[in-house]
Amino acid sequence: MPQNKINGGIDVGSAAGGAQLSNGTSIVAASVIGGIYLALHNAQGAVAGDALSANQAARIDTKIDDGNPSSGSVFPAGVVGAAGCTNAGAYLEAVQGNNCGLYIRIQG
């Protein structure tokens, strides 16, 4: 799959309805909508994660979805908590560094 302009690679995959997507260290969403997903991640062929800052992920989510990491068709893949991507249903936009990847539903 091709490198993306932001940082890392792009993959396309599918998820069944109600599936849990993972970045290898944390579960992304407990109830994912089934469909075809674009994954933005830190390396080609890797599981989605760490390609974007939480601020970049939040801006993408807000632009094409609802801005909420816990709902809609855009789900973050990244570490949850103080030094990570999200916490308590919000992007941690003040945290510096690339802590998020994104799953973006493109068909479903």
N, CA, C and O of each residue as an XYZ file, in Angstrom:
432
protein
N       0.833     -1.181      0.000
C       0.000      0.000      0.000
C       0.879      1.246      0.000
O       2.022      1.196      0.454
N       0.361      2.352     -0.501
C       1.185      3.563     -0.624
C       1.432      4.273      0.703
O       0.650      4.158      1.647
N       2.538      5.007      0.747
C       2.786      5.914      1.862
C       1.765      7.042      1.776
O       1.323      7.393      0.682
N       1.382      7.620      2.928
C       0.501      8.783      2.867
C       1.316     10.045      3.101
O       2.437      9.985      3.607
N       0.757     11.171      2.737
C       1.470     12.448      2.824
C       1.659     12.910      4.263
O       2.555     13.708      4.540
N       0.834     12.424      5.180
C       0.923     12.896      6.563
C       2.106     12.246      7.261
O       2.999     12.944      7.741
N       2.125     10.919      7.324
C       3.188     10.206      8.035
C       2.813      8.737      8.063
O       1.828      8.378      8.709
N       3.543      7.893      7.403
C       3.254      6.467      7.464
C       2.587      5.936      6.220
O       2.822      6.433      5.119
N       1.751      4.923      6.395
C       1.148      4.239      5.267
C      -0.364      4.214      5.316
O      -0.984      4.655      6.283
N      -0.945      3.686      4.247
C      -2.395      3.578      4.107
C      -2.705      2.124      3.773
O      -2.055      1.535      2.909
N      -3.675      1.552      4.438
C      -4.173      0.220      4.117
C      -5.681      0.286      4.024
O      -6.311      1.189      4.575
N      -6.254     -0.676      3.324
C      -7.702     -0.804      3.235
C      -8.058     -2.188      3.748
O      -7.400     -3.169      3.401
N      -9.100     -2.273      4.578
C      -9.540     -3.558      5.104
C     -11.006     -3.491      5.458
O     -11.647     -2.454      5.288
N     -11.533     -4.587      5.949
C     -12.944     -4.619      6.316
C     -13.102     -5.034      7.765
O     -12.226     -5.679      8.341
N     -14.221     -4.661      8.341
C     -14.555     -5.044      9.709
C     -16.029     -5.403      9.749
O     -16.863     -4.727      9.146
N     -16.338     -6.464     10.460
C     -17.731     -6.860     10.626
C     -18.417     -5.916     11.607
O     -17.751     -5.310     12.446
N     -19.714     -5.786     11.516
C     -20.446     -4.971     12.477
C     -20.241     -5.495     13.886
O     -20.272     -6.705     14.109
N     -20.032     -4.599     14.838
C     -19.804     -4.974     16.226
C     -18.394     -5.450     16.506
O     -18.097     -5.847     17.633
N     -17.506     -5.423     15.504
C     -16.124     -5.884     15.688
C     -15.337     -4.891     16.530
O     -15.708     -3.723     16.640
N     -14.260     -5.361     17.115
C     -13.357     -4.490     17.841
C     -12.069     -4.374     17.053
O     -11.412     -5.378     16.779
N     -11.703     -3.149     16.683
C     -10.452     -2.910     15.972
C      -9.371     -2.625     17.003
O      -9.652     -2.028     18.042
N      -8.156     -3.037     16.736
C      -7.076     -2.870     17.699
C      -5.843     -2.322     17.012
O      -5.620     -2.573     15.828
N      -5.035     -1.567     17.760
C      -3.754     -1.111     17.225
C      -2.622     -1.949     17.793
O      -1.452     -1.592     17.657
N      -2.964     -3.055     18.424
C      -1.958     -3.931     19.008
C      -1.786     -3.712     20.495
O      -1.363     -4.627     21.202
N      -2.105     -2.515     20.998
C      -1.966     -2.253     22.430
C      -3.270     -1.814     23.082
O      -3.397     -1.883     24.305
N      -4.233     -1.368     22.297
C      -5.498     -0.946     22.888
C      -6.634     -1.151     21.905
O      -6.445     -1.089     20.690
N      -7.808     -1.393     22.444
C      -9.001     -1.553     21.615
C      -9.455     -0.171     21.165
O      -9.469      0.777     21.950
N      -9.822     -0.072     19.906
C     -10.217      1.214     19.344
C     -11.660      1.555     19.681
O     -11.933      2.628     20.219
N     -12.570      0.667     19.375
C     -13.990      0.951     19.614
C     -14.712     -0.352     19.934
O     -14.438     -1.387     19.326
N     -15.627     -0.298     20.881
C     -16.337     -1.502     21.307
C     -17.397     -1.920     20.300
O     -17.760     -3.094     20.244
N     -17.893     -0.994     19.514
C     -18.969     -1.322     18.589
C     -18.752     -0.612     17.255
O     -19.344      0.436     16.997
N     -17.921     -1.178     16.431
C     -17.592     -0.600     15.135
C     -18.699     -0.911     14.136
O     -19.240     -2.016     14.129
N     -19.033      0.053     13.300
C     -19.993     -0.151     12.220
C     -19.302     -0.987     11.147
O     -18.172     -0.691     10.760
N     -19.971     -2.018     10.669
C     -19.384     -2.873      9.648
C     -19.143     -2.122      8.353
O     -19.896     -1.208      8.014
N     -18.107     -2.495      7.629
C     -17.836     -1.871      6.342
C     -16.387     -1.974      5.933
O     -15.601     -2.716      6.522
N     -16.052     -1.209      4.907
C     -14.685     -1.131      4.396
C     -14.030      0.092      5.029
O     -14.607      1.179      5.038
N     -12.820     -0.092      5.560
C     -12.114      0.973      6.262
C     -10.781      1.293      5.616
O     -10.082      0.407      5.125
N     -10.440      2.573      5.624
C      -9.122      3.065      5.268
C      -8.387      3.235      6.597
O      -8.915      3.860      7.517
N      -7.191      2.694      6.706
C      -6.416      2.816      7.941
C      -5.194      3.683      7.689
O      -4.382      3.371      6.818
N      -5.056      4.758      8.435
C      -3.856      5.608      8.396
C      -2.979      5.169      9.554
O      -3.420      5.184     10.703
N      -1.738      4.778      9.269
C      -0.883      4.242     10.319
C       0.562      4.635     10.106
O       0.902      5.304      9.130
N       1.416      4.209     11.037
C       2.796      4.695     11.044
C       3.762      3.951     10.134
O       4.884      4.416      9.936
N       3.368      2.819      9.576
C       4.259      2.093      8.663
C       3.433      1.242      7.719
O       2.384      0.723      8.102
N       3.888      1.100      6.518
C       3.163      0.292      5.545
C       2.995     -1.127      6.067
O       3.949     -1.744      6.541
N       1.763     -1.640      5.975
C       1.481     -2.991      6.403
C       1.322     -3.156      7.889
O       1.026     -4.262      8.342
N       1.507     -2.094      8.687
C       1.370     -2.185     10.142
C      -0.088     -2.011     10.541
O      -0.905     -1.520      9.762
N      -0.398     -2.414     11.751
C      -1.725     -2.145     12.297
C      -1.809     -0.652     12.553
O      -0.813     -0.034     12.930
N      -2.996     -0.054     12.352
C      -3.127      1.402     12.460
C      -2.625      1.915     13.801
O      -2.942      1.339     14.841
N      -1.860      2.971     13.790
C      -1.410      3.613     15.021
C      -0.279      4.587     14.792
O       0.579      4.361     13.939
N      -0.270      5.661     15.543
C       0.842      6.589     15.684
C       1.299      7.327     14.432
O       2.471      7.695     14.339
N       0.427      7.551     13.485
C       0.792      8.317     12.295
C       0.490      9.801     12.452
O       1.076     10.632     11.759
N      -0.419     10.135     13.357
C      -0.913     11.503     13.502
C      -0.832     11.958     14.952
O      -0.793     11.144     15.874
N      -0.807     13.268     15.134
C      -0.986     13.792     16.485
C      -2.476     13.721     16.823
O      -3.314     13.596     15.930
N      -2.795     13.799     18.091
C      -4.202     13.795     18.499
C      -4.942     14.988     17.888
O      -6.118     14.881     17.540
N      -4.254     16.115     17.759
C      -4.859     17.296     17.144
C      -5.187     17.049     15.675
O      -6.273     17.406     15.216
N      -4.261     16.442     14.933
C      -4.524     16.130     13.522
C      -5.681     15.144     13.391
O      -6.554     15.315     12.540
N      -5.688     14.110     14.237
C      -6.771     13.123     14.208
C      -8.114     13.773     14.511
O      -9.115     13.468     13.861
N      -8.139     14.661     15.489
C      -9.386     15.356     15.842
C      -9.875     16.226     14.691
O     -11.075     16.282     14.419
N      -8.951     16.906     14.014
C      -9.363     17.756     12.895
C      -9.916     16.931     11.737
O     -10.896     17.333     11.110
N      -9.306     15.791     11.447
C      -9.822     14.917     10.386
C     -11.189     14.378     10.776
O     -12.118     14.386      9.969
N     -11.313     13.911     12.014
C     -12.591     13.378     12.505
C     -13.677     14.447     12.433
O     -14.799     14.156     12.017
N     -13.366     15.666     12.826
C     -14.340     16.766     12.797
C     -14.716     17.129     11.359
O     -15.877     17.419     11.072
N     -13.748     17.114     10.473
C     -14.002     17.516      9.086
C     -14.892     16.517      8.341
O     -15.786     16.923      7.598
N     -14.654     15.210      8.535
C     -15.399     14.235      7.746
C     -16.407     13.419      8.554
O     -17.142     12.615      7.982
N     -16.453     13.614      9.874
C     -17.379     12.847     10.710
C     -17.930     13.761     11.793
O     -18.267     14.914     11.523
N     -18.024     13.251     13.016
C     -18.672     13.991     14.097
C     -17.713     14.577     15.123
O     -18.159     15.237     16.061
N     -16.403     14.356     14.973
C     -15.426     14.892     15.918
C     -15.341     14.129     17.226
O     -14.552     14.489     18.099
N     -16.135     13.086     17.377
C     -16.152     12.288     18.604
C     -15.412     10.980     18.345
O     -15.814     10.222     17.463
N     -14.343     10.692     19.087
C     -13.582      9.467     18.839
C     -14.324      8.191     19.211
O     -13.871      7.096     18.877
N     -15.452      8.313     19.894
C     -16.201      7.147     20.346
C     -17.427      6.835     19.499
O     -18.160      5.891     19.796
N     -17.659      7.618     18.442
C     -18.846      7.376     17.629
C     -18.580      7.767     16.180
O     -17.556      8.368     15.857
N     -19.515      7.416     15.329
C     -19.423      7.801     13.930
C     -18.633      6.815     13.093
O     -18.522      5.639     13.441
N     -18.086      7.296     11.993
C     -17.390      6.452     11.029
C     -15.882      6.637     11.027
O     -15.193      6.043     10.198
N     -15.355      7.447     11.936
C     -13.913      7.638     12.080
C     -13.544      7.257     13.510
O     -14.080      7.805     14.474
N     -12.602      6.291     13.631
C     -12.196      5.815     14.948
C     -10.692      5.946     15.091
O      -9.952      5.557     14.188
N     -10.220      6.490     16.218
C      -8.785      6.586     16.423
C      -8.202      5.239     16.821
O      -8.876      4.416     17.440
N      -6.966      5.026     16.465
C      -6.187      3.885     16.924
C      -4.944      4.468     17.562
O      -4.075      4.994     16.867
N      -4.854      4.381     18.846
C      -3.710      4.941     19.543
C      -3.823      4.685     21.023
O      -4.851      4.205     21.502
N      -2.789      4.998     21.736
C      -2.750      4.759     23.165
C      -3.785      5.632     23.861
O      -3.920      6.818     23.558
N      -4.511      5.032     24.795
C      -5.512      5.753     25.576
C      -4.854      6.227     26.868
O      -4.152      5.457     27.523
N      -5.076      7.487     27.240
C      -4.550      7.990     28.505
C      -3.806      9.294     28.353
O      -3.804      9.898     27.280
N      -3.173      9.729     29.427
C      -2.575     11.054     29.529
C      -1.557     11.359     28.435
O      -1.489     12.498     27.973
N      -0.766     10.379     28.009
C       0.261     10.635     26.997
C      -0.153     10.108     25.630
O       0.686      9.962     24.742
N      -1.425      9.824     25.457
C      -1.858      9.173     24.234
C      -2.761      9.980     23.350
O      -2.687     11.207     23.305
N      -3.619      9.270     22.645
C      -4.479      9.830     21.615
C      -5.814     10.343     22.165
O      -6.226     11.466     21.876
N      -6.473      9.511     22.951
C      -7.793      9.867     23.485
C      -7.892      9.489     24.954
O      -7.095      8.706     25.470
N      -8.882     10.062     25.606
C      -9.210      9.688     26.979
C     -10.620     10.158     27.267
O     -10.974     11.296     26.961
N     -11.415      9.305     27.845
C     -12.789      9.642     28.235
C     -13.594     10.209     27.068
O     -14.342     11.172     27.239
N     -13.444      9.620     25.888
C     -14.242     10.025     24.742
C     -13.856     11.339     24.097
O     -14.672     11.947     23.404
N     -12.624     11.792     24.311
C     -12.159     13.046     23.699
C     -10.726     12.874     23.213
O      -9.944     12.125     23.800
N     -10.395     13.570     22.143
C      -9.013     13.587     21.663
C      -8.176     14.432     22.600
O      -8.629     15.484     23.051
N      -6.967     13.996     22.901
C      -6.053     14.741     23.766
C      -5.205     15.670     22.902
O      -4.022     15.422     22.668
N      -5.837     16.743     22.437
C      -5.207     17.625     21.448
C      -3.994     18.376     21.963
O      -3.175     18.826     21.162
N      -3.851     18.528     23.268
C      -2.706     19.238     23.823
C      -1.460     18.359     23.887
O      -0.356     18.875     24.058
N      -1.615     17.046     23.752
C      -0.477     16.134     23.801
C       0.317     16.248     22.502
O      -0.244     16.168     21.409
N       1.617     16.434     22.636
C       2.495     16.569     21.473
C       2.923     15.199     20.972
O       2.934     14.233     21.734
N       3.272     15.112     19.711
C       3.787     13.874     19.136
C       2.718     13.090     18.401
O       1.525     13.372     18.514
N       3.164     12.112     17.653
C       2.260     11.274     16.882
C       1.801     10.105     17.743
O       2.547      9.151     17.966
N       0.567     10.191     18.222
C       0.006      9.197     19.125
C      -1.241      8.523     18.582
O      -1.811      7.662     19.251
N      -1.675      8.891     17.389
C      -2.936      8.378     16.849
C      -2.769      7.835     15.438
O      -1.956      8.323     14.652
N      -3.535      6.844     15.149
C      -3.798      6.420     13.789
C      -5.302      6.584     13.609
O      -5.997      6.896     14.576
N      -5.807      6.391     12.439
C      -7.255      6.509     12.225
C      -7.763      5.370     11.354
O      -7.108      4.951     10.400
N      -8.928      4.889     11.703
C      -9.708      4.033     10.837
C     -10.850      4.912     10.295
O     -11.589      5.510     11.078
N     -10.995      4.991      8.998
C     -12.025      5.814      8.381
C     -12.908      4.914      7.523
O     -12.432      4.291      6.574
N     -14.181      4.849      7.857
C     -15.099      3.995      7.094
C     -15.375      4.652      5.736
O     -15.840      5.790      5.671
N     -15.080      3.919      4.653
C     -15.260      4.480      3.323
C     -16.397      3.830      2.562
O     -16.832      4.348      1.534
N     -16.885      2.697      3.053
C     -18.037      2.041      2.450
C     -18.640      1.091      3.467
O     -17.921      0.469      4.249
N     -19.951      0.980      3.456
C     -20.541      0.083      4.439
C     -21.894     -0.289      4.217
O     -22.464     -1.045      5.004
